Amino acid sequence: SPDEDYPFDNSTLRGQRTRGQICAYAGATMTMQFRTHLFTVLIFGPYARLLRWDRSSVIVSRRFNYAEHPLILFRFYKRFAQLTLAQRGRD
């Protein structure tokens, strides 16, 4: 089933642990690199999500099939490359 293949999307114990691990990685990155916010790309199977983290929350995009819609990732990386260090989250 899709829930078994993509644990980020389900509410099982495995899904909760997966989300917890992702949150822990983002928190550690923000702490070690002195960031105000952080952008990440989460890839799972044929799908991806874009995430923007700050100290109190995370904004998560809808999942999309990056093989069928590669322009979504291309546009994200193109725009990200044009940001200043502060806009990228550097403190």
N, CA, C and O atoms as a Tinker XYZ file with bonds, in Angstrom:
   364  protein
     1  N      0.842000   -1.195000    0.000000    73     2
     2  CA     0.000000    0.000000    0.000000    64     1     3
     3  C      0.875000    1.242000    0.000000    63     2     4     5
     4  O      2.033000    1.172000    0.411000    81     3
     5  N      0.353000    2.382000   -0.451000    73     3     6
     6  CA     1.141000    3.613000   -0.466000    64     5     7
     7  C      1.633000    4.010000    0.918000    63     6     8     9
     8  O      2.739000    4.534000    1.049000    81     7
     9  N      0.825000    3.769000    1.959000    73     7    10
    10  CA     1.247000    4.144000    3.305000    64     9    11
    11  C      2.508000    3.401000    3.726000    63    10    12    13
    12  O      3.360000    3.966000    4.411000    81    11
    13  N      2.634000    2.143000    3.325000    73    11    14
    14  CA     3.817000    1.372000    3.677000    64    13    15
    15  C      5.041000    1.856000    2.906000    63    14    16    17
    16  O      6.152000    1.833000    3.436000    81    15
    17  N      4.853000    2.291000    1.673000    73    15    18
    18  CA     5.962000    2.741000    0.843000    64    17    19
    19  C      6.441000    4.142000    1.203000    63    18    20    21
    20  O      7.610000    4.466000    0.994000    81    19
    21  N      5.564000    4.971000    1.736000    73    19    22
    22  CA     5.880000    6.365000    2.006000    64    21    23
    23  C      5.501000    6.713000    3.439000    63    22    24    25
    24  O      4.457000    7.322000    3.668000    81    23
    25  N      6.339000    6.333000    4.413000    73    23    26
    26  CA     5.957000    6.482000    5.811000    64    25    27
    27  C      5.764000    7.925000    6.258000    63    26    28    29
    28  O      5.144000    8.159000    7.296000    81    27
    29  N      6.277000    8.903000    5.506000    73    27    30
    30  CA     6.076000   10.297000    5.895000    64    29    31
    31  C      4.599000   10.657000    5.895000    63    30    32    33
    32  O      4.167000   11.512000    6.668000    81    31
    33  N      3.830000   10.016000    5.041000    73    31    34
    34  CA     2.428000   10.364000    4.857000    64    33    35
    35  C      1.462000    9.645000    5.779000    63    34    36    37
    36  O      0.273000    9.965000    5.770000    81    35
    37  N      1.914000    8.696000    6.566000    73    35    38
    38  CA     0.946000    7.950000    7.362000    64    37    39
    39  C      1.145000    8.180000    8.850000    63    38    40    41
    40  O      2.148000    8.754000    9.275000    81    39
    41  N      0.190000    7.729000    9.627000    73    39    42
    42  CA     0.224000    7.987000   11.068000    64    41    43
    43  C      0.598000    6.744000   11.870000    63    42    44    45
    44  O      0.313000    6.676000   13.066000    81    43
    45  N      1.221000    5.776000   11.241000    73    43    46
    46  CA     1.674000    4.593000   11.958000    64    45    47
    47  C      2.878000    4.944000   12.827000    63    46    48    49
    48  O      3.428000    6.040000   12.723000    81    47
    49  N      3.275000    4.029000   13.665000    73    47    50
    50  CA     4.459000    4.233000   14.494000    64    49    51
    51  C      5.689000    4.466000   13.617000    63    50    52    53
    52  O      6.527000    5.313000   13.925000    81    51
    53  N      5.790000    3.717000   12.536000    73    51    54
    54  CA     6.915000    3.902000   11.606000    64    53    55
    55  C      6.907000    5.306000   10.998000    63    54    56    57
    56  O      7.951000    5.952000   10.900000    81    55
    57  N      5.730000    5.769000   10.594000    73    55    58
    58  CA     5.615000    7.113000   10.041000    64    57    59
    59  C      5.977000    8.185000   11.054000    63    58    60    61
    60  O      6.656000    9.155000   10.718000    81    59
    61  N      5.531000    8.017000   12.285000    73    59    62
    62  CA     5.854000    8.974000   13.347000    64    61    63
    63  C      7.354000    9.002000   13.614000    63    62    64    65
    64  O      7.933000   10.070000   13.811000    81    63
    65  N      7.978000    7.840000   13.621000    73    63    66
    66  CA     9.430000    7.778000   13.846000    64    65    67
    67  C     10.197000    8.420000   12.695000    63    66    68    69
    68  O     11.200000    9.101000   12.908000    81    67
    69  N      9.719000    8.199000   11.486000    73    67    70
    70  CA    10.362000    8.808000   10.321000    64    69    71
    71  C     10.303000   10.328000   10.418000    63    70    72    73
    72  O     11.311000   11.005000   10.215000    81    71
    73  N      9.134000   10.860000   10.726000    73    71    74
    74  CA     8.997000   12.317000   10.868000    64    73    75
    75  C      9.849000   12.835000   12.017000    63    74    76    77
    76  O     10.455000   13.900000   11.904000    81    75
    77  N      9.903000   12.097000   13.118000    73    75    78
    78  CA    10.729000   12.505000   14.250000    64    77    79
    79  C     12.201000   12.570000   13.887000    63    78    80    81
    80  O     12.907000   13.489000   14.300000    81    79
    81  N     12.662000   11.606000   13.121000    73    79    82
    82  CA    14.057000   11.586000   12.696000    64    81    83
    83  C     14.356000   12.766000   11.774000    63    82    84    85
    84  O     15.403000   13.401000   11.901000    81    83
    85  N     13.457000   13.061000   10.860000    73    83    86
    86  CA    13.635000   14.199000    9.954000    64    85    87
    87  C     13.685000   15.502000   10.755000    63    86    88    89
    88  O     14.518000   16.365000   10.479000    81    87
    89  N     12.811000   15.645000   11.732000    73    87    90
    90  CA    12.809000   16.839000   12.591000    64    89    91
    91  C     14.109000   16.950000   13.373000    63    90    92    93
    92  O     14.656000   18.043000   13.510000    81    91
    93  N     14.603000   15.843000   13.883000    73    91    94
    94  CA    15.858000   15.860000   14.638000    64    93    95
    95  C     17.018000   16.313000   13.758000    63    94    96    97
    96  O     17.858000   17.097000   14.200000    81    95
    97  N     17.074000   15.830000   12.522000    73    95    98
    98  CA    18.136000   16.245000   11.604000    64    97    99
    99  C     18.057000   17.743000   11.311000    63    98   100   101
   100  O     19.077000   18.432000   11.307000    81    99
   101  N     16.857000   18.239000   11.068000    73    99   102
   102  CA    16.696000   19.670000   10.780000    64   101   103
   103  C     17.099000   20.503000   11.989000    63   102   104   105
   104  O     17.789000   21.512000   11.843000    81   103
   105  N     16.676000   20.092000   13.181000    73   103   106
   106  CA    17.043000   20.822000   14.397000    64   105   107
   107  C     18.541000   20.835000   14.624000    63   106   108   109
   108  O     19.104000   21.867000   14.990000    81   107
   109  N     19.194000   19.706000   14.411000    73   107   110
   110  CA    20.645000   19.637000   14.586000    64   109   111
   111  C     21.361000   20.520000   13.572000    63   110   112   113
   112  O     22.332000   21.198000   13.910000    81   111
   113  N     20.891000   20.514000   12.342000    73   111   114
   114  CA    21.501000   21.357000   11.311000    64   113   115
   115  C     21.373000   22.827000   11.673000    63   114   116   117
   116  O     22.336000   23.583000   11.552000    81   115
   117  N     20.193000   23.237000   12.115000    73   115   118
   118  CA    19.989000   24.643000   12.473000    64   117   119
   119  C     20.865000   25.040000   13.654000    63   118   120   121
   120  O     21.377000   26.159000   13.692000    81   119
   121  N     21.043000   24.149000   14.610000    73   119   122
   122  CA    21.862000   24.446000   15.784000    64   121   123
   123  C     23.345000   24.511000   15.426000    63   122   124   125
   124  O     24.036000   25.452000   15.816000    81   123
   125  N     23.825000   23.535000   14.701000    73   123   126
   126  CA    25.254000   23.456000   14.384000    64   125   127
   127  C     25.694000   24.521000   13.378000    63   126   128   129
   128  O     26.854000   24.935000   13.385000    81   127
   129  N     24.793000   24.961000   12.527000    73   127   130
   130  CA    25.155000   25.931000   11.496000    64   129   131
   131  C     24.627000   27.332000   11.791000    63   130   132   133
   132  O     24.726000   28.220000   10.943000    81   131
   133  N     24.072000   27.540000   12.975000    73   131   134
   134  CA    23.571000   28.860000   13.383000    64   133   135
   135  C     22.640000   29.459000   12.328000    63   134   136   137
   136  O     22.931000   30.498000   11.735000    81   135
   137  N     21.537000   28.791000   12.115000    73   135   138
   138  CA    20.573000   29.212000   11.105000    64   137   139
   139  C     19.312000   29.770000   11.758000    63   138   140   141
   140  O     18.930000   29.364000   12.855000    81   139
   141  N     18.676000   30.707000   11.061000    73   139   142
   142  CA    17.361000   31.192000   11.486000    64   141   143
   143  C     16.262000   30.340000   10.874000    63   142   144   145
   144  O     15.192000   30.176000   11.460000    81   143
   145  N     16.529000   29.801000    9.698000    73   143   146
   146  CA    15.609000   28.878000    9.038000    64   145   147
   147  C     16.410000   28.004000    8.076000    63   146   148   149
   148  O     17.595000   28.237000    7.835000    81   147
   149  N     15.737000   27.004000    7.539000    73   147   150
   150  CA    16.416000   25.994000    6.736000    64   149   151
   151  C     15.456000   25.473000    5.680000    63   150   152   153
   152  O     14.274000   25.261000    5.952000    81   151
   153  N     15.965000   25.269000    4.486000    73   151   154
   154  CA    15.188000   24.633000    3.424000    64   153   155
   155  C     15.718000   23.221000    3.218000    63   154   156   157
   156  O     16.930000   23.004000    3.216000    81   155
   157  N     14.821000   22.269000    3.046000    73   155   158
   158  CA    15.238000   20.903000    2.733000    64   157   159
   159  C     14.339000   20.336000    1.643000    63   158   160   161
   160  O     13.204000   20.771000    1.451000    81   159
   161  N     14.877000   19.366000    0.949000    73   159   162
   162  CA    14.118000   18.599000   -0.035000    64   161   163
   163  C     14.080000   17.168000    0.478000    63   162   164   165
   164  O     15.121000   16.549000    0.697000    81   163
   165  N     12.895000   16.656000    0.666000    73   163   166
   166  CA    12.711000   15.292000    1.142000    64   165   167
   167  C     12.303000   14.431000   -0.048000    63   166   168   169
   168  O     11.278000   14.679000   -0.682000    81   167
   169  N     13.107000   13.424000   -0.343000    73   167   170
   170  CA    12.812000   12.519000   -1.455000    64   169   171
   171  C     12.512000   11.144000   -0.884000    63   170   172   173
   172  O     13.282000   10.603000   -0.091000    81   171
   173  N     11.396000   10.595000   -1.293000    73   171   174
   174  CA    10.986000    9.265000   -0.833000    64   173   175
   175  C     10.303000    8.561000   -1.990000    63   174   176   177
   176  O      9.222000    8.955000   -2.430000    81   175
   177  N     10.957000    7.504000   -2.478000    73   175   178
   178  CA    10.441000    6.821000   -3.658000    64   177   179
   179  C     10.437000    7.777000   -4.838000    63   178   180   181
   180  O     11.398000    8.522000   -5.029000    81   179
   181  N      9.379000    7.770000   -5.628000    73   179   182
   182  CA     9.308000    8.668000   -6.776000    64   181   183
   183  C      8.801000   10.065000   -6.410000    63   182   184   185
   184  O      8.594000   10.901000   -7.289000    81   183
   185  N      8.605000   10.316000   -5.126000    73   183   186
   186  CA     8.003000   11.571000   -4.683000    64   185   187
   187  C      8.999000   12.447000   -3.938000    63   186   188   189
   188  O     10.018000   11.976000   -3.434000    81   187
   189  N      8.680000   13.722000   -3.883000    73   187   190
   190  CA     9.482000   14.681000   -3.129000    64   189   191
   191  C      8.548000   15.684000   -2.474000    63   190   192   193
   192  O      7.400000   15.858000   -2.884000    81   191
   193  N      9.069000   16.332000   -1.455000    73   191   194
   194  CA     8.404000   17.453000   -0.791000    64   193   195
   195  C      9.458000   18.516000   -0.525000    63   194   196   197
   196  O     10.627000   18.196000   -0.310000    81   195
   197  N      9.053000   19.765000   -0.537000    73   195   198
   198  CA     9.914000   20.878000   -0.169000    64   197   199
   199  C      9.513000   21.309000    1.232000    63   198   200   201
   200  O      8.325000   21.435000    1.533000    81   199
   201  N     10.510000   21.538000    2.095000    73   199   202
   202  CA    10.234000   21.907000    3.480000    64   201   203
   203  C     10.997000   23.171000    3.838000    63   202   204   205
   204  O     12.147000   23.347000    3.435000    81   203
   205  N     10.355000   24.048000    4.597000    73   203   206
   206  CA    11.003000   25.249000    5.128000    64   205   207
   207  C     10.831000   25.217000    6.640000    63   206   208   209
   208  O      9.713000   25.283000    7.151000    81   207
   209  N     11.942000   25.117000    7.344000    73   207   210
   210  CA    11.963000   24.995000    8.797000    64   209   211
   211  C     12.354000   26.317000    9.437000    63   210   212   213
   212  O     13.166000   27.060000    8.886000    81   211
   213  N     11.782000   26.616000   10.598000    73   211   214
   214  CA    12.312000   27.664000   11.465000    64   213   215
   215  C     12.280000   27.116000   12.886000    63   214   216   217
   216  O     12.032000   25.926000   13.081000    81   215
   217  N     12.523000   27.956000   13.873000    73   215   218
   218  CA    12.644000   27.477000   15.256000    64   217   219
   219  C     11.328000   26.958000   15.836000    63   218   220   221
   220  O     11.344000   26.221000   16.822000    81   219
   221  N     10.209000   27.324000   15.254000    73   219   222
   222  CA     8.930000   26.930000   15.857000    64   221   223
   223  C      8.045000   26.056000   14.975000    63   222   224   225
   224  O      7.054000   25.506000   15.454000    81   223
   225  N      8.390000   25.919000   13.690000    73   223   226
   226  CA     7.477000   25.174000   12.819000    64   225   227
   227  C      8.178000   24.732000   11.540000    63   226   228   229
   228  O      9.340000   25.054000   11.291000    81   227
   229  N      7.434000   23.991000   10.748000    73   227   230
   230  CA     7.894000   23.599000    9.418000    64   229   231
   231  C      6.717000   23.739000    8.460000    63   230   232   233
   232  O      5.584000   23.388000    8.790000    81   231
   233  N      7.003000   24.254000    7.278000    73   231   234
   234  CA     6.008000   24.332000    6.214000    64   233   235
   235  C      6.375000   23.251000    5.208000    63   234   236   237
   236  O      7.512000   23.193000    4.738000    81   235
   237  N      5.416000   22.398000    4.879000    73   235   238
   238  CA     5.664000   21.248000    4.015000    64   237   239
   239  C      4.798000   21.362000    2.766000    63   238   240   241
   240  O      3.591000   21.586000    2.857000    81   239
   241  N      5.415000   21.208000    1.609000    73   239   242
   242  CA     4.656000   21.243000    0.358000    64   241   243
   243  C      3.866000   19.953000    0.188000    63   242   244   245
   244  O      4.082000   18.971000    0.898000    81   243
   245  N      2.964000   19.980000   -0.749000    73   243   246
   246  CA     2.312000   18.734000   -1.157000    64   245   247
   247  C      3.366000   17.860000   -1.824000    63   246   248   249
   248  O      4.319000   18.363000   -2.420000    81   247
   249  N      3.186000   16.570000   -1.720000    73   247   250
   250  CA     4.151000   15.698000   -2.384000    64   249   251
   251  C      3.920000   15.763000   -3.892000    63   250   252   253
   252  O      2.799000   15.968000   -4.357000    81   251
   253  N      4.998000   15.586000   -4.639000    73   251   254
   254  CA     4.905000   15.583000   -6.092000    64   253   255
   255  C      5.868000   14.538000   -6.642000    63   254   256   257
   256  O      6.883000   14.224000   -6.021000    81   255
   257  N      5.544000   14.014000   -7.791000    73   255   258
   258  CA     6.389000   13.042000   -8.461000    64   257   259
   259  C      7.448000   13.824000   -9.233000    63   258   260   261
   260  O      7.152000   14.449000  -10.252000    81   259
   261  N      8.681000   13.782000   -8.739000    73   259   262
   262  CA     9.726000   14.602000   -9.342000    64   261   263
   263  C     10.193000   14.067000  -10.695000    63   262   264   265
   264  O     10.774000   14.818000  -11.478000    81   263
   265  N      9.954000   12.795000  -10.986000    73   263   266
   266  CA    10.302000   12.266000  -12.308000    64   265   267
   267  C      9.316000   12.769000  -13.357000    63   266   268   269
   268  O      9.698000   13.066000  -14.489000    81   267
   269  N      8.041000   12.862000  -12.972000    73   267   270
   270  CA     7.019000   13.353000  -13.894000    64   269   271
   271  C      6.976000   14.874000  -13.957000    63   270   272   273
   272  O      6.541000   15.442000  -14.958000    81   271
   273  N      7.424000   15.537000  -12.891000    73   271   274
   274  CA     7.374000   17.004000  -12.811000    64   273   275
   275  C      8.734000   17.556000  -12.374000    63   274   276   277
   276  O      8.829000   18.169000  -11.310000    81   275
   277  N      9.784000   17.353000  -13.170000    73   275   278
   278  CA    11.121000   17.792000  -12.759000    64   277   279
   279  C     11.275000   19.304000  -12.666000    63   278   280   281
   280  O     12.183000   19.786000  -11.988000    81   279
   281  N     10.413000   20.056000  -13.329000    73   279   282
   282  CA    10.532000   21.517000  -13.273000    64   281   283
   283  C     10.290000   22.069000  -11.875000    63   282   284   285
   284  O     10.794000   23.143000  -11.546000    81   283
   285  N      9.537000   21.364000  -11.053000    73   283   286
   286  CA     9.309000   21.839000   -9.684000    64   285   287
   287  C     10.641000   21.919000   -8.945000    63   286   288   289
   288  O     10.947000   22.938000   -8.327000    81   287
   289  N     11.431000   20.854000   -9.005000    73   287   290
   290  CA    12.743000   20.870000   -8.344000    64   289   291
   291  C     13.690000   21.849000   -9.019000    63   290   292   293
   292  O     14.422000   22.571000   -8.342000    81   291
   293  N     13.682000   21.881000  -10.332000    73   291   294
   294  CA    14.550000   22.805000  -11.054000    64   293   295
   295  C     14.273000   24.243000  -10.638000    63   294   296   297
   296  O     15.204000   24.998000  -10.357000    81   295
   297  N     13.006000   24.626000  -10.596000    73   295   298
   298  CA    12.648000   26.002000  -10.225000    64   297   299
   299  C     13.012000   26.299000   -8.774000    63   298   300   301
   300  O     13.466000   27.398000   -8.455000    81   299
   301  N     12.811000   25.317000   -7.896000    73   299   302
   302  CA    13.194000   25.524000   -6.499000    64   301   303
   303  C     14.695000   25.800000   -6.396000    63   302   304   305
   304  O     15.105000   26.789000   -5.788000    81   303
   305  N     15.511000   24.934000   -6.988000    73   303   306
   306  CA    16.961000   25.113000   -6.897000    64   305   307
   307  C     17.424000   26.385000   -7.601000    63   306   308   309
   308  O     18.352000   27.045000   -7.134000    81   307
   309  N     16.799000   26.733000   -8.702000    73   307   310
   310  CA    17.160000   27.966000   -9.404000    64   309   311
   311  C     16.882000   29.179000   -8.517000    63   310   312   313
   312  O     17.719000   30.073000   -8.402000    81   311
   313  N     15.718000   29.205000   -7.898000    73   311   314
   314  CA    15.370000   30.332000   -7.021000    64   313   315
   315  C     16.229000   30.335000   -5.765000    63   314   316   317
   316  O     16.648000   31.393000   -5.296000    81   315
   317  N     16.492000   29.147000   -5.220000    73   315   318
   318  CA    17.336000   29.055000   -4.030000    64   317   319
   319  C     18.731000   29.604000   -4.316000    63   318   320   321
   320  O     19.309000   30.291000   -3.473000    81   319
   321  N     19.270000   29.314000   -5.480000    73   319   322
   322  CA    20.605000   29.781000   -5.853000    64   321   323
   323  C     20.675000   31.301000   -5.939000    63   322   324   325
   324  O     21.757000   31.874000   -5.818000    81   323
   325  N     19.546000   31.959000   -6.145000    73   323   326
   326  CA    19.517000   33.413000   -6.268000    64   325   327
   327  C     19.321000   34.122000   -4.928000    63   326   328   329
   328  O     19.389000   35.349000   -4.870000    81   327
   329  N     19.079000   33.373000   -3.854000    73   327   330
   330  CA    18.865000   33.972000   -2.539000    64   329   331
   331  C     20.181000   34.433000   -1.926000    63   330   332   333
   332  O     21.241000   33.872000   -2.206000    81   331
   333  N     20.102000   35.458000   -1.089000    73   331   334
   334  CA    21.268000   35.860000   -0.303000    64   333   335
   335  C     21.473000   34.838000    0.811000    63   334   336   337
   336  O     20.595000   34.014000    1.070000    81   335
   337  N     22.625000   34.889000    1.467000    73   335   338
   338  CA    22.876000   33.968000    2.580000    64   337   339
   339  C     21.840000   34.146000    3.684000    63   338   340   341
   340  O     21.387000   33.165000    4.274000    81   339
   341  N     21.464000   35.382000    3.964000    73   339   342
   342  CA    20.444000   35.627000    4.991000    64   341   343
   343  C     19.100000   35.037000    4.577000    63   342   344   345
   344  O     18.392000   34.465000    5.406000    81   343
   345  N     18.746000   35.172000    3.306000    73   343   346
   346  CA    17.488000   34.599000    2.824000    64   345   347
   347  C     17.518000   33.072000    2.845000    63   346   348   349
   348  O     16.475000   32.423000    2.922000    81   347
   349  N     18.714000   32.512000    2.777000    73   347   350
   350  CA    18.869000   31.056000    2.873000    64   349   351
   351  C     18.845000   30.572000    4.320000    63   350   352   353
   352  O     18.814000   29.369000    4.577000    81   351
   353  N     18.859000   31.516000    5.265000    73   351   354
   354  CA    18.752000   31.153000    6.666000    64   353   355
   355  C     20.005000   31.322000    7.489000    63   354   356   357
   356  O     19.995000   31.030000    8.685000    81   355
   357  N     21.084000   31.784000    6.887000    73   355   358
   358  CA    22.315000   31.985000    7.652000    64   357   359
   359  C     22.122000   33.106000    8.658000    63   358   360   361
   360  O     21.622000   34.180000    8.323000    81   359
   361  N     22.519000   32.847000    9.879000    73   359   362
   362  CA    22.366000   33.837000   10.953000    64   361   363
   363  C     23.548000   34.776000   10.972000    63   362   364
   364  O     23.605000   35.680000   11.805000    81   363
